[in-house]
Amino acid sequence: KNDMIENHEGKHPVSLAMKSIENSPYPIIAMINGHAFGAGLEIAVTSDIRISTNDCLFGMPPVKLGVVYTYTGVRRFINLIGPGYTKELFLIGSPINAERAERIGLVNFAMPKSKLEEFTYNIASDIAENAPLSLKAIKEMTNVWQRNQILNPKDEELIRKLTISVQDSEDYKEGQRAFSEKRKPEFKGK
């Protein structure tokens, strides 16, 4: 099979990488230090947080190549930046700069190259200090919504169970205690 058919069926290595990012229970940060086009940009879009340098360019050129992009890929962009900006990126096919990418929500933060690595690691550190069970539940809930947008009973039950499991956890109790005691919580992932 050719790459395009495998990609549409979710069997292409790039599609498998994006599924791994999406299905990871842990937050994934894309640190973008160079231009991001096509599947490279979709990998960044699949990440939970995107941080880039100010000099990056971003683009989706399939129309320039006569290619039909995958439904799941287009859906990822719609979920992140909405249908209007997705159409702009895909129908025009021309790159946008980091300032515009940040303004439309394609990247969360754009900054000088000299600050990129430190800033990204600080964000990762901030995330790592949070309650692991809460992080996993929030990521799963947002993924469920992005996949469906209208919750079916099975997904509603999953979200209910995730919420209960976090509220019944030691981390939840520790977070409440730490807040009332005005101290930093010590989460254990239990």
Buried (B, 14 or more C-beta within 10 A) or exposed (E): EEEBEBBBEEEBEBBEBBEEBBEBEEBBBBBBBEBBEBBBBBBBBBBBBBBBBBEBBBBBBBBEEEEEBBEBBBBBBBBBBEEEBBEBBBEBBEBBBBEBBBEBEBBBBBBEEEBBEEBBEEBBEEBEEBBBBBBBBBBBBEBBBBEEEEBEEEBEEBBEEBEEEBEEBEBBEBBEEBEEEEEEBEBEEE
